[in-house]
Amino acid sequence: MKNIKIGFIGTGNMAQAMLNGFLNNSEIRSKNIFIYDLDEELVNRLEQKYMLTKVKDKKELVISCDVVILSVKPNIYPMIINEIKKDINFNKIVISITPGFSIEELKSYFGKDVKIVRTMPNTPAMVGEGMTAYSIDETLNTVEEKTVRNILKSFGKIEKVDEKLMDVVVATSGSSPAYVYMFIEALADGAVRGGMPRDKAYIFAAQAVLGSAKMVLETGIHPGALKDMVCSPGGTTIEAVAHLEKTGFRSSIIEAMESCIEKAKKMNL
């Protein structure tokens, strides 16, 4: 794992989150991480910040690396694949982090049998708390899958899923940090309205979300039961919960996720 060479084609927000995560939480050497992006200024900043290896073009990156991570926008996936397909051989693993493109569709763009892993990470990878789903191409062997798992585990939790669930994963963990940030912001706004200074409001709100999530993950207790534990009869919490139910709190989230799933399905159109 220490000597594996990983290349990023594209160094946007998600790539930077992954980079920060596995440079802080793995044995991967920074010099063994190769980066390419059309934004040369960004590449130079990342090279200096993390001591990474920048390359002059995509061809050099692909030839140099064992694992190639395609971290570009969905609309340019076909173009990027067309530019690198000649240099991708069966000894290399390609990791996709975009919604909308199935493994079979990606293979069709390569026009040959390629080892492809489809993933959906999220931006909390930046602090080592990412949630990444992955589906593998049947051509990967056990050792190769273990390598992929070790890469993905270095910046958070991972789960192997049936590829047909990937669009649901997008809505559940890939996009959901945005919903959570909105919730934290709303909690803080409510606290400020009640007289709390904003800097403290964000701390109280964010820690409450963090602690609640940890309770779900570490106790194994159903979220509904954990909610009931906070709701004393005739108390303040059940009063707030009743208002949230009245205003469609849960249904609005479910409907937002449905919209997200439908959008994910159309990202390759």
Secondary structure as the mmCIF struct_conf table of DSSP 4:
data_model
#
loop_
_struct_conf.conf_type_id
_struct_conf.id
_struct_conf.beg_label_comp_id
_struct_conf.beg_label_asym_id
_struct_conf.beg_label_seq_id
_struct_conf.end_label_comp_id
_struct_conf.end_label_asym_id
_struct_conf.end_label_seq_id
TURN_TY1_P TURN_TY1_P1 LYS A 2 ASN A 3
STRN STRN1 ILE A 6 ILE A 9
BEND BEND1 GLY A 12 GLY A 12
HELX_RH_AL_P HELX_RH_AL_P1 ASN A 13 ASN A 25
BEND BEND2 SER A 26 SER A 26
HELX_RH_3T_P HELX_RH_3T_P1 SER A 30 ASN A 32
STRN STRN2 ILE A 33 TYR A 36
BEND BEND3 LEU A 38 LEU A 38
HELX_RH_AL_P HELX_RH_AL_P2 GLU A 40 TYR A 50
TURN_TY1_P TURN_TY1_P2 MET A 51 MET A 51
STRN STRN3 THR A 53 LYS A 54
BEND BEND4 LYS A 56 ASP A 57
HELX_RH_AL_P HELX_RH_AL_P3 LYS A 58 SER A 64
BEND BEND5 ASP A 66 ASP A 66
STRN STRN4 VAL A 67 LEU A 70
BEND BEND6 VAL A 72 VAL A 72
HELX_RH_3T_P HELX_RH_3T_P2 PRO A 74 ILE A 76
HELX_RH_AL_P HELX_RH_AL_P4 TYR A 77 ILE A 84
HELX_RH_3T_P HELX_RH_3T_P3 LYS A 85 ASP A 87
TURN_TY1_P TURN_TY1_P3 PHE A 90 ASN A 91
STRN STRN5 ILE A 93 SER A 96
BEND BEND7 PRO A 99 GLY A 100
HELX_RH_AL_P HELX_RH_AL_P5 ILE A 103 PHE A 110
TURN_TY1_P TURN_TY1_P4 GLY A 111 GLY A 111
BEND BEND8 LYS A 112 LYS A 112
STRN STRN6 LYS A 115 MET A 120
HELX_RH_3T_P HELX_RH_3T_P4 THR A 123 VAL A 127
TURN_TY1_P TURN_TY1_P5 GLY A 128 GLY A 128
STRN STRN7 GLY A 130 ILE A 136
TURN_TY1_P TURN_TY1_P6 GLU A 138 THR A 139
HELX_RH_AL_P HELX_RH_AL_P6 THR A 142 LYS A 153
TURN_TY1_P TURN_TY1_P7 SER A 154 PHE A 155
STRN STRN8 GLY A 156 LYS A 160
HELX_RH_3T_P HELX_RH_3T_P5 GLU A 163 LEU A 165
HELX_RH_AL_P HELX_RH_AL_P7 MET A 166 VAL A 169
HELX_RH_PI_P HELX_RH_PI_P1 VAL A 170 GLY A 174
BEND BEND9 SER A 175 SER A 175
HELX_RH_AL_P HELX_RH_AL_P8 SER A 176 ARG A 193
TURN_TY1_P TURN_TY1_P8 GLY A 194 GLY A 195
HELX_RH_AL_P HELX_RH_AL_P9 ARG A 198 THR A 219
HELX_RH_AL_P HELX_RH_AL_P10 PRO A 223 VAL A 230
TURN_TY1_P TURN_TY1_P9 PRO A 233 GLY A 234
BEND BEND10 GLY A 235 GLY A 235
HELX_RH_AL_P HELX_RH_AL_P11 THR A 236 LYS A 246
TURN_TY1_P TURN_TY1_P10 THR A 247 GLY A 248
HELX_RH_AL_P HELX_RH_AL_P12 PHE A 249 LYS A 265
TURN_TY1_P TURN_TY1_P11 LYS A 266 ASN A 268
#
